[in-house]
Amino acid sequence: MIKLFSAALLTVAAAAAMQVAPAAPAHAQSPICAKAVDLINAAVDISGGNLDDATARSLSDRLSGLAVLAGGEEQAAIVGYANALVDDNITDLDPATDELNRVCGAAS
């Protein structure tokens, strides 16, 4: 199984969130979300955008471990992404990426 997705999606959402309201008080995304995004982007960069089964499983394990430290929506979004990585029935990670971007990209 090879998962395909756009590496730019995670970074674009965070950048877009900052451009929409630059005059508002700055709220950094949580350290847990930041780490999750960093792990995903690193895996995408290393794999060239095509996650093979071993890379997807390794990333899923790391994200699942990280999610234990999160709570609420952040935990659910990270776990959802981690599960999507290893679910053979899911071939498009865009919905999981969109949810992670929604929760982690624009911190409140």
N, CA, C and O atoms as a printed pandas DataFrame, in Angstrom:
     atom_number atom_name residue_name chain_id  residue_number  x_coord  y_coord  z_coord
0              1         N          MET        A               1    0.844   -1.172    0.000
1              2        CA          MET        A               1    0.000    0.000    0.000
2              3         C          MET        A               1    0.894    1.240    0.000
3              4         O          MET        A               1    1.832    1.342    0.791
4              5         N          ILE        A               2    0.602    2.148   -0.866
5              6        CA          ILE        A               2    1.322    3.415   -0.909
6              7         C          ILE        A               2    0.300    4.527   -0.768
7              8         O          ILE        A               2   -0.684    4.585   -1.506
8              9         N          LYS        A               3    0.548    5.416    0.201
9             10        CA          LYS        A               3   -0.363    6.541    0.433
10            11         C          LYS        A               3    0.190    7.755   -0.301
11            12         O          LYS        A               3    1.373    8.076   -0.192
12            13         N          LEU        A               4   -0.680    8.423   -1.046
13            14        CA          LEU        A               4   -0.298    9.620   -1.782
14            15         C          LEU        A               4   -0.997   10.823   -1.175
15            16         O          LEU        A               4   -2.180   10.755   -0.843
16            17         N          PHE        A               5   -0.280   11.911   -1.030
17            18        CA          PHE        A               5   -0.886   13.150   -0.561
18            19         C          PHE        A               5    0.053   14.301   -0.819
19            20         O          PHE        A               5    1.229   14.108   -1.128
20            21         N          SER        A               6   -0.472   15.487   -0.690
21            22        CA          SER        A               6    0.302   16.687   -0.943
22            23         C          SER        A               6    1.007   17.142    0.321
23            24         O          SER        A               6    0.359   17.413    1.332
24            25         N          ALA        A               7    2.316   17.227    0.273
25            26        CA          ALA        A               7    3.096   17.684    1.423
26            27         C          ALA        A               7    2.790   19.127    1.756
27            28         O          ALA        A               7    2.921   19.553    2.904
28            29         N          ALA        A               8    2.389   19.865    0.765
29            30        CA          ALA        A               8    2.147   21.289    0.990
30            31         C          ALA        A               8    0.886   21.552    1.792
31            32         O          ALA        A               8    0.738   22.640    2.347
32            33         N          LEU        A               9   -0.015   20.610    1.871
33            34        CA          LEU        A               9   -1.289   20.852    2.544
34            35         C          LEU        A               9   -1.121   21.273    3.994
35            36         O          LEU        A               9   -1.780   22.211    4.444
36            37         N          LEU        A              10   -0.260   20.606    4.722
37            38        CA          LEU        A              10   -0.110   20.944    6.134
38            39         C          LEU        A              10    0.498   22.320    6.337
39            40         O          LEU        A              10    0.053   23.074    7.202
40            41         N          THR        A              11    1.489   22.646    5.564
41            42        CA          THR        A              11    2.137   23.938    5.754
42            43         C          THR        A              11    1.316   25.078    5.177
43            44         O          THR        A              11    1.376   26.197    5.686
44            45         N          VAL        A              12    0.550   24.816    4.124
45            46        CA          VAL        A              12   -0.274   25.858    3.521
46            47         C          VAL        A              12   -1.362   26.313    4.484
47            48         O          VAL        A              12   -1.616   27.512    4.599
48            49         N          ALA        A              13   -2.000   25.394    5.168
49            50        CA          ALA        A              13   -3.083   25.763    6.083
50            51         C          ALA        A              13   -2.564   26.636    7.211
51            52         O          ALA        A              13   -3.211   27.613    7.587
52            53         N          ALA        A              14   -1.419   26.298    7.749
53            54        CA          ALA        A              14   -0.858   27.107    8.830
54            55         C          ALA        A              14   -0.491   28.501    8.325
55            56         O          ALA        A              14   -0.731   29.495    9.011
56            57         N          ALA        A              15    0.084   28.573    7.140
57            58        CA          ALA        A              15    0.455   29.872    6.586
58            59         C          ALA        A              15   -0.788   30.696    6.252
59            60         O          ALA        A              15   -0.820   31.902    6.494
60            61         N          ALA        A              16   -1.798   30.050    5.704
61            62        CA          ALA        A              16   -3.030   30.758    5.358
62            63         C          ALA        A              16   -3.714   31.286    6.607
63            64         O          ALA        A              16   -4.257   32.391    6.600
64            65         N          ALA        A              17   -3.693   30.519    7.660
65            66        CA          ALA        A              17   -4.322   30.967    8.907
66            67         C          ALA        A              17   -3.644   32.218    9.433
67            68         O          ALA        A              17   -4.304   33.089    9.998
68            69         N          MET        A              18   -2.359   32.316    9.258
69            70        CA          MET        A              18   -1.632   33.480    9.745
70            71         C          MET        A              18   -1.887   34.694    8.853
71            72         O          MET        A              18   -1.859   35.826    9.335
72            73         N          GLN        A              19   -2.137   34.474    7.548
73            74        CA          GLN        A              19   -2.362   35.584    6.635
74            75         C          GLN        A              19   -3.774   36.151    6.755
75            76         O          GLN        A              19   -3.988   37.326    6.458
76            77         N          VAL        A              20   -4.722   35.355    7.176
77            78        CA          VAL        A              20   -6.102   35.804    7.248
78            79         C          VAL        A              20   -6.276   36.903    8.281
79            80         O          VAL        A              20   -6.988   37.875    8.028
80            81         N          ALA        A              21   -5.649   36.773    9.430
81            82        CA          ALA        A              21   -5.848   37.747   10.506
82            83         C          ALA        A              21   -4.525   38.145   11.152
83            84         O          ALA        A              21   -4.297   37.854   12.327
84            85         N          PRO        A              22   -3.649   38.807   10.394
85            86        CA          PRO        A              22   -2.343   39.137   10.951
86            87         C          PRO        A              22   -2.414   40.147   12.089
87            88         O          PRO        A              22   -1.483   40.220   12.892
88            89         N          ALA        A              23   -3.490   40.930   12.185
89            90        CA          ALA        A              23   -3.581   41.935   13.234
90            91         C          ALA        A              23   -4.117   41.362   14.532
91            92         O          ALA        A              23   -4.034   42.014   15.573
92            93         N          ALA        A              24   -4.666   40.157   14.492
93            94        CA          ALA        A              24   -5.191   39.531   15.705
94            95         C          ALA        A              24   -4.033   39.091   16.598
95            96         O          ALA        A              24   -2.914   38.897   16.122
96            97         N          PRO        A              25   -4.303   38.935   17.882
97            98        CA          PRO        A              25   -3.252   38.443   18.764
98            99         C          PRO        A              25   -2.731   37.095   18.278
99           100         O          PRO        A              25   -3.510   36.232   17.874
100          101         N          ALA        A              26   -1.441   36.923   18.319
101          102        CA          ALA        A              26   -0.838   35.682   17.838
102          103         C          ALA        A              26   -1.069   34.567   18.845
103          104         O          ALA        A              26   -0.854   34.740   20.045
104          105         N          HIS        A              27   -1.502   33.442   18.350
105          106        CA          HIS        A              27   -1.667   32.243   19.165
106          107         C          HIS        A              27   -0.877   31.143   18.480
107          108         O          HIS        A              27   -1.223   30.716   17.379
108          109         N          ALA        A              28    0.169   30.690   19.120
109          110        CA          ALA        A              28    0.966   29.624   18.523
110          111         C          ALA        A              28    0.171   28.335   18.572
111          112         O          ALA        A              28   -0.576   28.091   19.520
112          113         N          GLN        A              29    0.333   27.509   17.548
113          114        CA          GLN        A              29   -0.292   26.205   17.615
114          115         C          GLN        A              29    0.356   25.445   18.762
115          116         O          GLN        A              29    1.485   25.750   19.146
116          117         N          SER        A              30   -0.329   24.482   19.300
117          118        CA          SER        A              30    0.197   23.756   20.453
118          119         C          SER        A              30    1.487   23.031   20.072
119          120         O          SER        A              30    1.693   22.688   18.908
120          121         N          PRO        A              31    2.343   22.804   21.050
121          122        CA          PRO        A              31    3.575   22.054   20.774
122          123         C          PRO        A              31    3.292   20.647   20.249
123          124         O          PRO        A              31    4.056   20.118   19.442
124          125         N          ILE        A              32    2.201   20.044   20.703
125          126        CA          ILE        A              32    1.861   18.697   20.238
126          127         C          ILE        A              32    1.478   18.737   18.760
127          128         O          ILE        A              32    1.943   17.911   17.974
128          129         N          CYS        A              33    0.635   19.694   18.383
129          130        CA          CYS        A              33    0.270   19.839   16.970
130          131         C          CYS        A              33    1.496   20.154   16.121
131          132         O          CYS        A              33    1.670   19.590   15.040
132          133         N          ALA        A              34    2.329   21.041   16.601
133          134        CA          ALA        A              34    3.538   21.407   15.860
134          135         C          ALA        A              34    4.414   20.183   15.621
135          136         O          ALA        A              34    4.945   19.999   14.526
136          137         N          LYS        A              35    4.565   19.349   16.643
137          138        CA          LYS        A              35    5.382   18.143   16.517
138          139         C          LYS        A              35    4.748   17.164   15.530
139          140         O          LYS        A              35    5.449   16.557   14.721
140          141         N          ALA        A              36    3.425   17.011   15.594
141          142        CA          ALA        A              36    2.738   16.112   14.661
142          143         C          ALA        A              36    2.962   16.564   13.224
143          144         O          ALA        A              36    3.289   15.755   12.357
144          145         N          VAL        A              37    2.786   17.850   12.976
145          146        CA          VAL        A              37    2.992   18.390   11.633
146          147         C          VAL        A              37    4.441   18.203   11.196
147          148         O          VAL        A              37    4.702   17.849   10.046
148          149         N          ASP        A              38    5.378   18.439   12.099
149          150        CA          ASP        A              38    6.797   18.239   11.776
150          151         C          ASP        A              38    7.080   16.784   11.394
151          152         O          ASP        A              38    7.791   16.525   10.423
152          153         N          LEU        A              39    6.526   15.839   12.154
153          154        CA          LEU        A              39    6.735   14.422   11.859
154          155         C          LEU        A              39    6.169   14.054   10.489
155          156         O          LEU        A              39    6.808   13.346    9.710
156          157         N          ILE        A              40    4.967   14.541   10.208
157          158        CA          ILE        A              40    4.331   14.243    8.922
158          159         C          ILE        A              40    5.126   14.849    7.781
159          160         O          ILE        A              40    5.408   14.177    6.789
160          161         N          ASN        A              41    5.488   16.117    7.916
161          162        CA          ASN        A              41    6.248   16.775    6.845
162          163         C          ASN        A              41    7.601   16.120    6.627
163          164         O          ASN        A              41    8.053   16.010    5.487
164          165         N          ALA        A              42    8.255   15.685    7.694
165          166        CA          ALA        A              42    9.547   15.001    7.553
166          167         C          ALA        A              42    9.377   13.683    6.800
167          168         O          ALA        A              42   10.180   13.355    5.927
168          169         N          ALA        A              43    8.336   12.934    7.137
169          170        CA          ALA        A              43    8.089   11.663    6.444
170          171         C          ALA        A              43    7.792   11.893    4.971
171          172         O          ALA        A              43    8.256   11.141    4.114
172          173         N          VAL        A              44    7.023   12.923    4.680
173          174        CA          VAL        A              44    6.699   13.249    3.288
174          175         C          VAL        A              44    7.966   13.649    2.538
175          176         O          VAL        A              44    8.194   13.201    1.415
176          177         N          ASP        A              45    8.780   14.485    3.154
177          178        CA          ASP        A              45   10.019   14.918    2.505
178          179         C          ASP        A              45   10.949   13.742    2.232
179          180         O          ASP        A              45   11.521   13.630    1.148
180          181         N          ILE        A              46   11.091   12.879    3.211
181          182        CA          ILE        A              46   12.002   11.734    3.078
182          183         C          ILE        A              46   11.502   10.756    2.020
183          184         O          ILE        A              46   12.293   10.178    1.275
184          185         N          SER        A              47   10.185   10.577    1.960
185          186        CA          SER        A              47    9.628    9.578    1.049
186          187         C          SER        A              47    9.327   10.130   -0.338
187          188         O          SER        A              47    8.983    9.370   -1.243
188          189         N          GLY        A              48    9.449   11.413   -0.511
189          190        CA          GLY        A              48    9.128   12.014   -1.799
190          191         C          GLY        A              48    7.634   12.107   -2.062
191          192         O          GLY        A              48    7.211   12.245   -3.209
192          193         N          GLY        A              49    6.835   12.031   -1.007
193          194        CA          GLY        A              49    5.390   12.164   -1.154
194          195         C          GLY        A              49    4.637   10.855   -1.262
195          196         O          GLY        A              49    3.406   10.846   -1.248
196          197         N          ASN        A              50    5.348    9.764   -1.370
197          198        CA          ASN        A              50    4.730    8.435   -1.451
198          199         C          ASN        A              50    5.159    7.621   -0.240
199          200         O          ASN        A              50    6.292    7.143   -0.171
200          201         N          LEU        A              51    4.249    7.467    0.712
201          202        CA          LEU        A              51    4.583    6.711    1.909
202          203         C          LEU        A              51    4.395    5.223    1.654
203          204         O          LEU        A              51    3.278    4.767    1.408
204          205         N          ASP        A              52    5.486    4.467    1.711
205          206        CA          ASP        A              52    5.345    3.025    1.600
206          207         C          ASP        A              52    4.791    2.492    2.916
207          208         O          ASP        A              52    4.655    3.238    3.887
208          209         N          ASP        A              53    4.479    1.222    2.945
209          210        CA          ASP        A              53    3.828    0.629    4.115
210          211         C          ASP        A              53    4.672    0.792    5.384
211          212         O          ASP        A              53    4.143    1.153    6.435
212          213         N          ALA        A              54    5.953    0.534    5.293
213          214        CA          ALA        A              54    6.819    0.624    6.476
214          215         C          ALA        A              54    6.895    2.050    7.008
215          216         O          ALA        A              54    6.854    2.268    8.219
216          217         N          THR        A              55    7.006    3.017    6.108
217          218        CA          THR        A              55    7.065    4.423    6.522
218          219         C          THR        A              55    5.740    4.859    7.121
219          220         O          THR        A              55    5.720    5.549    8.141
220          221         N          ALA        A              56    4.635    4.467    6.503
221          222        CA          ALA        A              56    3.303    4.820    7.018
222          223         C          ALA        A              56    3.094    4.228    8.411
223          224         O          ALA        A              56    2.568    4.903    9.296
224          225         N          ARG        A              57    3.494    2.995    8.610
225          226        CA          ARG        A              57    3.325    2.345    9.921
226          227         C          ARG        A              57    4.210    3.006   10.981
227          228         O          ARG        A              57    3.779    3.216   12.115
228          229         N          SER        A              58    5.420    3.324   10.612
229          230        CA          SER        A              58    6.326    3.995   11.551
230          231         C          SER        A              58    5.785    5.362   11.943
231          232         O          SER        A              58    5.781    5.719   13.121
232          233         N          LEU        A              59    5.329    6.124   10.958
233          234        CA          LEU        A              59    4.760    7.439   11.234
234          235         C          LEU        A              59    3.502    7.308   12.083
235          236         O          LEU        A              59    3.302    8.084   13.017
236          237         N          SER        A              60    2.659    6.342   11.770
237          238        CA          SER        A              60    1.441    6.117   12.540
238          239         C          SER        A              60    1.768    5.822   14.004
239          240         O          SER        A              60    1.128    6.357   14.910
240          241         N          ASP        A              61    2.760    4.976   14.227
241          242        CA          ASP        A              61    3.169    4.651   15.598
242          243         C          ASP        A              61    3.654    5.887   16.342
243          244         O          ASP        A              61    3.295    6.100   17.500
244          245         N          ARG        A              62    4.461    6.694   15.686
245          246        CA          ARG        A              62    4.987    7.913   16.325
246          247         C          ARG        A              62    3.872    8.900   16.632
247          248         O          ARG        A              62    3.851    9.505   17.704
248          249         N          LEU        A              63    2.940    9.066   15.691
249          250        CA          LEU        A              63    1.827    9.981   15.914
250          251         C          LEU        A              63    0.909    9.479   17.026
251          252         O          LEU        A              63    0.422   10.270   17.834
252          253         N          SER        A              64    0.674    8.173   17.071
253          254        CA          SER        A              64   -0.168    7.604   18.124
254          255         C          SER        A              64    0.450    7.833   19.498
255          256         O          SER        A              64   -0.251    8.158   20.457
256          257         N          GLY        A              65    1.748    7.663   19.586
257          258        CA          GLY        A              65    2.442    7.929   20.852
258          259         C          GLY        A              65    2.365    9.397   21.230
259          260         O          GLY        A              65    2.191    9.731   22.403
260          261         N          LEU        A              66    2.491   10.267   20.255
261          262        CA          LEU        A              66    2.414   11.703   20.494
262          263         C          LEU        A              66    1.004   12.109   20.926
263          264         O          LEU        A              66    0.835   12.972   21.787
264          265         N          ALA        A              67    0.008   11.488   20.328
265          266        CA          ALA        A              67   -1.388   11.835   20.623
266          267         C          ALA        A              67   -1.746   11.597   22.085
267          268         O          ALA        A              67   -2.648   12.245   22.617
268          269         N          VAL        A              68   -1.055   10.683   22.728
269          270        CA          VAL        A              68   -1.309   10.403   24.142
270          271         C          VAL        A              68   -1.097   11.666   24.977
271          272         O          VAL        A              68   -1.732   11.848   26.015
272          273         N          LEU        A              69   -0.209   12.525   24.518
273          274        CA          LEU        A              69    0.099   13.758   25.244
274          275         C          LEU        A              69   -0.882   14.883   24.942
275          276         O          LEU        A              69   -0.889   15.902   25.632
276          277         N          ALA        A              70   -1.703   14.706   23.925
277          278        CA          ALA        A              70   -2.667   15.735   23.527
278          279         C          ALA        A              70   -4.006   15.465   24.204
279          280         O          ALA        A              70   -4.174   14.473   24.913
280          281         N          GLY        A              71   -4.938   16.353   23.974
281          282        CA          GLY        A              71   -6.274   16.167   24.516
282          283         C          GLY        A              71   -7.305   16.664   23.537
283          284         O          GLY        A              71   -6.975   17.378   22.591
284          285         N          GLY        A              72   -8.535   16.300   23.749
285          286        CA          GLY        A              72   -9.657   16.815   22.987
286          287         C          GLY        A              72   -9.539   16.642   21.493
287          288         O          GLY        A              72   -9.181   15.575   20.996
288          289         N          GLU        A              73   -9.849   17.721   20.781
289          290        CA          GLU        A              73   -9.837   17.690   19.321
290          291         C          GLU        A              73   -8.455   17.394   18.757
291          292         O          GLU        A              73   -8.327   16.702   17.747
292          293         N          GLU        A              74   -7.415   17.920   19.412
293          294        CA          GLU        A              74   -6.064   17.660   18.915
294          295         C          GLU        A              74   -5.768   16.166   18.942
295          296         O          GLU        A              74   -5.260   15.607   17.971
296          297         N          GLN        A              75   -6.088   15.529   20.057
297          298        CA          GLN        A              75   -5.844   14.098   20.172
298          299         C          GLN        A              75   -6.635   13.340   19.105
299          300         O          GLN        A              75   -6.098   12.452   18.444
300          301         N          ALA        A              76   -7.897   13.689   18.943
301          302        CA          ALA        A              76   -8.735   13.002   17.961
302          303         C          ALA        A              76   -8.205   13.183   16.534
303          304         O          ALA        A              76   -8.198   12.232   15.752
304          305         N          ALA        A              77   -7.768   14.382   16.198
305          306        CA          ALA        A              77   -7.259   14.647   14.843
306          307         C          ALA        A              77   -5.956   13.899   14.586
307          308         O          ALA        A              77   -5.754   13.349   13.503
308          309         N          ILE        A              78   -5.079   13.879   15.572
309          310        CA          ILE        A              78   -3.797   13.184   15.399
310          311         C          ILE        A              78   -4.013   11.681   15.315
311          312         O          ILE        A              78   -3.415   11.016   14.469
312          313         N          VAL        A              79   -4.862   11.140   16.184
313          314        CA          VAL        A              79   -5.168    9.706   16.146
314          315         C          VAL        A              79   -5.867    9.353   14.834
315          316         O          VAL        A              79   -5.584    8.314   14.237
316          317         N          GLY        A              80   -6.780   10.216   14.387
317          318        CA          GLY        A              80   -7.460    9.972   13.117
318          319         C          GLY        A              80   -6.489    9.898   11.955
319          320         O          GLY        A              80   -6.621    9.044   11.079
320          321         N          TYR        A              81   -5.508   10.801   11.950
321          322        CA          TYR        A              81   -4.498   10.795   10.883
322          323         C          TYR        A              81   -3.638    9.538   10.987
323          324         O          TYR        A              81   -3.358    8.879    9.985
324          325         N          ALA        A              82   -3.225    9.215   12.214
325          326        CA          ALA        A              82   -2.397    8.023   12.427
326          327         C          ALA        A              82   -3.125    6.769   11.955
327          328         O          ALA        A              82   -2.529    5.912   11.302
328          329         N          ASN        A              83   -4.407    6.661   12.284
329          330        CA          ASN        A              83   -5.189    5.497   11.865
330          331         C          ASN        A              83   -5.375    5.455   10.348
331          332         O          ASN        A              83   -5.327    4.382    9.747
332          333         N          ALA        A              84   -5.584    6.610    9.734
333          334        CA          ALA        A              84   -5.756    6.663    8.286
334          335         C          ALA        A              84   -4.502    6.177    7.556
335          336         O          ALA        A              84   -4.590    5.582    6.482
336          337         N          LEU        A              85   -3.356    6.433    8.141
337          338        CA          LEU        A              85   -2.104    6.006    7.519
338          339         C          LEU        A              85   -2.013    4.494    7.350
339          340         O          LEU        A              85   -1.416    4.013    6.387
340          341         N          VAL        A              86   -2.592    3.754    8.265
341          342        CA          VAL        A              86   -2.432    2.295    8.252
342          343         C          VAL        A              86   -3.714    1.552    7.882
343          344         O          VAL        A              86   -3.734    0.321    7.882
344          345         N          ASP        A              87   -4.770    2.273    7.572
345          346        CA          ASP        A              87   -6.028    1.654    7.169
346          347         C          ASP        A              87   -5.978    1.355    5.680
347          348         O          ASP        A              87   -5.947    2.268    4.855
348          349         N          ASP        A              88   -5.969    0.068    5.339
349          350        CA          ASP        A              88   -5.874   -0.329    3.931
350          351         C          ASP        A              88   -7.072    0.120    3.100
351          352         O          ASP        A              88   -6.990    0.156    1.872
352          353         N          ASN        A              89   -8.170    0.457    3.741
353          354        CA          ASN        A              89   -9.360    0.912    3.022
354          355         C          ASN        A              89   -9.291    2.391    2.666
355          356         O          ASN        A              89  -10.125    2.887    1.907
356          357         N          ILE        A              90   -8.310    3.093    3.205
357          358        CA          ILE        A              90   -8.169    4.533    2.935
358          359         C          ILE        A              90   -6.998    4.741    1.983
359          360         O          ILE        A              90   -5.860    4.392    2.295
360          361         N          THR        A              91   -7.289    5.309    0.829
361          362        CA          THR        A              91   -6.237    5.571   -0.151
362          363         C          THR        A              91   -5.979    7.064   -0.312
363          364         O          THR        A              91   -4.981    7.463   -0.912
364          365         N          ASP        A              92   -6.866    7.877    0.217
365          366        CA          ASP        A              92   -6.740    9.334    0.109
366          367         C          ASP        A              92   -6.658    9.918    1.517
367          368         O          ASP        A              92   -7.614    9.824    2.287
368          369         N          LEU        A              93   -5.539   10.510    1.845
369          370        CA          LEU        A              93   -5.337   11.083    3.170
370          371         C          LEU        A              93   -5.861   12.506    3.297
371          372         O          LEU        A              93   -5.761   13.107    4.366
372          373         N          ASP        A              94   -6.419   13.050    2.221
373          374        CA          ASP        A              94   -6.889   14.439    2.272
374          375         C          ASP        A              94   -7.895   14.708    3.395
375          376         O          ASP        A              94   -7.747   15.716    4.086
376          377         N          PRO        A              95   -8.907   13.864    3.616
377          378        CA          PRO        A              95   -9.837   14.157    4.717
378          379         C          PRO        A              95   -9.143   14.198    6.089
379          380         O          PRO        A              95   -9.443   15.069    6.905
380          381         N          ALA        A              96   -8.229   13.270    6.342
381          382        CA          ALA        A              96   -7.504   13.263    7.609
382          383         C          ALA        A              96   -6.571   14.470    7.701
383          384         O          ALA        A              96   -6.407   15.056    8.771
384          385         N          THR        A              97   -5.967   14.836    6.582
385          386        CA          THR        A              97   -5.099   16.012    6.540
386          387         C          THR        A              97   -5.909   17.278    6.781
387          388         O          THR        A              97   -5.489   18.165    7.524
388          389         N          ASP        A              98   -7.070   17.351    6.148
389          390        CA          ASP        A              98   -7.937   18.523    6.333
390          391         C          ASP        A              98   -8.345   18.682    7.796
391          392         O          ASP        A              98   -8.347   19.794    8.323
392          393         N          GLU        A              99   -8.688   17.583    8.446
393          394        CA          GLU        A              99   -9.097   17.650    9.850
394          395         C          GLU        A              99   -7.915   18.056   10.735
395          396         O          GLU        A              99   -8.074   18.854   11.659
396          397         N          LEU        A             100   -6.746   17.512   10.454
397          398        CA          LEU        A             100   -5.565   17.897   11.223
398          399         C          LEU        A             100   -5.265   19.383   11.018
399          400         O          LEU        A             100   -4.923   20.084   11.970
400          401         N          ASN        A             101   -5.390   19.855    9.800
401          402        CA          ASN        A             101   -5.191   21.282    9.519
402          403         C          ASN        A             101   -6.231   22.136   10.233
403          404         O          ASN        A             101   -5.907   23.195   10.770
404          405         N          ARG        A             102   -7.475   21.676   10.240
405          406        CA          ARG        A             102   -8.535   22.432   10.903
406          407         C          ARG        A             102   -8.242   22.582   12.393
407          408         O          ARG        A             102   -8.391   23.665   12.959
408          409         N          VAL        A             103   -7.831   21.505   13.010
409          410        CA          VAL        A             103   -7.604   21.510   14.450
410          411         C          VAL        A             103   -6.265   22.148   14.816
411          412         O          VAL        A             103   -6.183   22.925   15.767
412          413         N          CYS        A             104   -5.239   21.825   14.074
413          414        CA          CYS        A             104   -3.891   22.256   14.450
414          415         C          CYS        A             104   -3.389   23.471   13.686
415          416         O          CYS        A             104   -2.508   24.179   14.173
416          417         N          GLY        A             105   -3.924   23.724   12.510
417          418        CA          GLY        A             105   -3.401   24.796   11.672
418          419         C          GLY        A             105   -3.721   26.183   12.165
419          420         O          GLY        A             105   -2.898   27.091   12.053
420          421         N          ALA        A             106   -4.889   26.353   12.702
421          422        CA          ALA        A             106   -5.313   27.662   13.174
422          423         C          ALA        A             106   -5.654   27.567   14.659
423          424         O          ALA        A             106   -6.808   27.359   15.033
424          425         N          ALA        A             107   -4.654   27.720   15.475
425          426        CA          ALA        A             107   -4.865   27.608   16.921
426          427         C          ALA        A             107   -5.748   28.733   17.414
427          428         O          ALA        A             107   -5.724   29.844   16.886
428          429         N          SER        A             108   -6.516   28.427   18.421
429          430        CA          SER        A             108   -7.385   29.468   18.973
430          431         C          SER        A             108   -7.002   29.788   20.401
431          432         O          SER        A             108   -7.625   30.643   21.030
